Amino acid sequence: MTLPVNFEDLIVEANKLKLYKKLIVQLNKDLLFANVDLELNEDTLPTSLKLVLQDTVFHLIQHKFSDYLNLLYQVDVSENKVRSLETEDVVKLSEDITFLILQREWQKVWYKSKY
């Protein structure tokens, strides 16, 4: 499996394999387990998905850092990938973390569909 390198590629691949709704279901499941108050509708448009999740990540970083760390743990985002992000801008950081979360969720959904 080759991981998508940006949000657009991820969405194109998810739609091509008809796994976009499963991506949202998996994301909702991990958000619930991480005790993050966000539930996305399965019909959420990709742009809305990105913006809402990014806003939630931004809020968690700013106001509920332990919940943010819990979310990263629940989703199983690589600590090395998070540490490799070099930015002091919290908005850019939240955008990058959002992509890492979606990328990891995509891995889970893709593997479940294949095996």
Beta strands, then each sheet from edge to edge (+ up, - down):
end
